[in-house]
Amino acid sequence: MTRQGIFPSIMVLMVAVFAATGCASRPAADLYGQAVPANPAMRTVHITPSTHYVNVESGEAVRFVVDGKEFGWGFTTPPTVNHFDLNEVAPTNLLNRRVIAYVSPDPKYRFP
């Protein structure tokens, strides 16, 4: 194959690979914080069938309890993130519906 034939083929292959990986991936969970042990969390939030949203602060570590199962999450979010679906960070199949986490700014960085 000539040089002119290889270059376009490689470019098409690269575009296809990048497009496929971009479509298959979820938003990076680390943009929303990180998993933390549930025991030393700052507070506990019980998610019941009637829970549609939770209010948290950036910088806060929260222990979530769902039907006797629990997970911890540290909300270290950038200022541009003010809410997201908790299913994106919860263990797989723990939440059977959408629960929105509304994240307020860390009070340490608020200006009077």
C-alpha positions as semicolon CSV with decimal commas, in nm:
position;residue;x (nm);y (nm);z (nm)
1;M;0,000;0,000;0,000
2;T;0,129;0,347;-0,079
3;R;0,187;0,623;0,168
4;Q;-0,119;0,811;0,036
5;G;-0,336;0,502;0,102
6;I;-0,209;0,432;0,453
7;F;-0,249;0,781;0,598
8;P;-0,625;0,818;0,530
9;S;-0,685;0,463;0,656
10;I;-0,502;0,535;0,981
11;M;-0,692;0,862;1,028
12;V;-1,029;0,691;0,974
13;L;-0,933;0,419;1,222
14;M;-0,822;0,675;1,485
15;V;-1,144;0,875;1,450
16;A;-1,352;0,557;1,484
17;V;-1,165;0,450;1,799
18;F;-1,198;0,793;1,965
19;A;-1,566;0,816;1,872
20;A;-1,639;0,470;2,009
21;T;-1,465;0,535;2,340
22;G;-1,637;0,872;2,378
23;C;-1,983;0,723;2,325
24;A;-1,933;0,431;2,559
25;S;-1,794;0,618;2,858
26;R;-1,987;0,782;3,140
27;P;-1,887;1,118;3,283
28;A;-1,587;1,086;3,513
29;A;-1,716;1,014;3,864
30;D;-1,406;1,176;4,012
31;L;-1,545;1,510;3,891
32;Y;-1,811;1,456;4,159
33;G;-1,572;1,353;4,439
34;Q;-1,453;1,014;4,557
35;A;-1,570;0,710;4,746
36;V;-1,498;0,725;5,118
37;P;-1,545;0,472;5,398
38;A;-1,902;0,500;5,526
39;N;-1,806;0,493;5,896
40;P;-1,609;0,818;5,935
41;A;-1,855;1,020;5,723
42;M;-1,966;1,358;5,857
43;R;-2,334;1,268;5,847
44;T;-2,575;0,994;5,747
45;V;-2,854;1,026;5,491
46;H;-3,119;0,755;5,468
47;I;-3,258;0,716;5,117
48;T;-3,614;0,586;5,125
49;P;-3,858;0,515;4,840
50;S;-3,988;0,872;4,872
51;T;-3,641;1,032;4,844
52;H;-3,600;1,218;4,515
53;Y;-3,304;1,438;4,606
54;V;-3,043;1,502;4,875
55;N;-2,874;1,827;4,971
56;V;-2,500;1,817;5,040
57;E;-2,211;2,061;5,058
58;S;-1,892;2,041;4,858
59;G;-1,620;1,919;5,094
60;E;-1,865;1,708;5,292
61;A;-1,839;1,329;5,340
62;V;-2,178;1,158;5,355
63;R;-2,282;0,804;5,443
64;F;-2,583;0,695;5,240
65;V;-2,802;0,412;5,368
66;V;-3,036;0,241;5,121
67;D;-3,240;-0,063;5,233
68;G;-2,977;-0,160;5,491
69;K;-2,687;-0,122;5,246
70;E;-2,453;0,174;5,268
71;F;-2,185;0,362;5,080
72;G;-1,985;0,673;5,154
73;W;-1,911;0,959;4,921
74;G;-1,685;1,263;4,962
75;F;-1,824;1,557;4,767
76;T;-1,516;1,741;4,644
77;T;-1,678;1,903;4,344
78;P;-1,563;2,199;4,137
79;P;-1,780;2,513;4,154
80;T;-1,931;2,429;3,815
81;V;-2,099;2,113;3,950
82;N;-2,413;2,197;4,146
83;H;-2,608;1,871;4,099
84;F;-2,579;1,522;3,954
85;D;-2,754;1,185;3,960
86;L;-2,636;0,991;4,265
87;N;-2,658;0,671;4,055
88;E;-2,341;0,785;3,880
89;V;-2,138;0,730;4,197
90;A;-2,345;0,477;4,395
91;P;-2,256;0,108;4,378
92;T;-2,419;-0,065;4,083
93;N;-2,788;-0,147;4,128
94;L;-2,806;0,005;4,477
95;L;-3,051;0,279;4,378
96;N;-3,346;0,163;4,174
97;R;-3,443;0,514;4,066
98;R;-3,297;0,857;4,005
99;V;-3,188;1,050;4,316
100;I;-3,036;1,391;4,252
101;A;-2,755;1,518;4,474
102;Y;-2,773;1,899;4,497
103;V;-2,428;2,025;4,591
104;S;-2,390;2,366;4,749
105;P;-2,049;2,537;4,754
106;D;-1,806;2,460;5,033
107;P;-1,872;2,719;5,308
108;K;-1,497;2,761;5,364
109;Y;-1,470;2,928;5,026
110;R;-1,776;3,154;5,040
111;F;-1,711;3,523;5,049
112;P;-1,918;3,744;5,280
